[in-house]
Amino acid sequence: MNTELQRRIVSGLVLAVVVLAATWYGGFSFRIAAAVATVLIYYEWSTITRLGERDFRANAFGWVSILLMAYNIAFGEKEFAVPLLGGAAITAILLVLWRKGSWWLPGGIVYAGLSGTSLAAIRGEDQAGFVATLFIFAVVWATDIFAYFVGRALQGPKLAPRISPGKTWSGAIGGTVSGVVASSALTLAVFSRLSFWTVAIAFLLSVTSQVGDLFESFIKRRFGVKDSSHLIPGHGGVMDRVDGLVFACFAAFLLTLVYSASTGHLDMSVAGFLFGF
């Protein structure tokens, strides 16, 4: 076994243990993890897109916004998360229009800020939030792993050759089926029942996670970089590891907000939305 593979395995195991431990304990531990992820994702986004080189003052605003959001995720009230994110994004858009700046600024604020906000909102403080987080992990991890192996085994037409030449339609379909099966198995194990609603949501989240993967590949190809950073030995950066996860979390969080607002159940949790209770 070569040194690079050893580093990849060790760092992957350490990362998995940290993430799962934070998810298990929940509460402040998970909020801290989500806040740290928010900051690291914005760091990688701003580095890849060269925001600091394009406009130092605009990037400084982005950093202030992200640090405020990270502080609120870790120590603040969850009711302020969406207004804070929305306010920062709107202000960034106005700055871009006023100064003819880069649209990567509001994009980075939304991408990084929504990553931490949605992760913290999904986990919440109770057991239902723990199961909801595991449900999304099951969807994303099974999709990612089996998309790779099925795609390698079956090959076939490329999914998006200009963005990510290695991805195939066979891999995408195999990954989606696996994501639905894994999350359905988890749901049955916990609740001893499974609804069509939960299966449909799992399907949607699996597709969304693959869109997230392609989105990050597009950004890296656009700016000519191989990895989002070198923060994780053998794996690249945080964005490289959570690209599919954050898009799945975006979808689960935003769909819950829309559904709860449209039905009048304003206190609905993401777990309630996922499992229909």
Beta strands, then each sheet from edge to edge (+ up, - down):
strand 1: 158-160
strand 2: 164-168
sheet 1: 1+ 2-
end
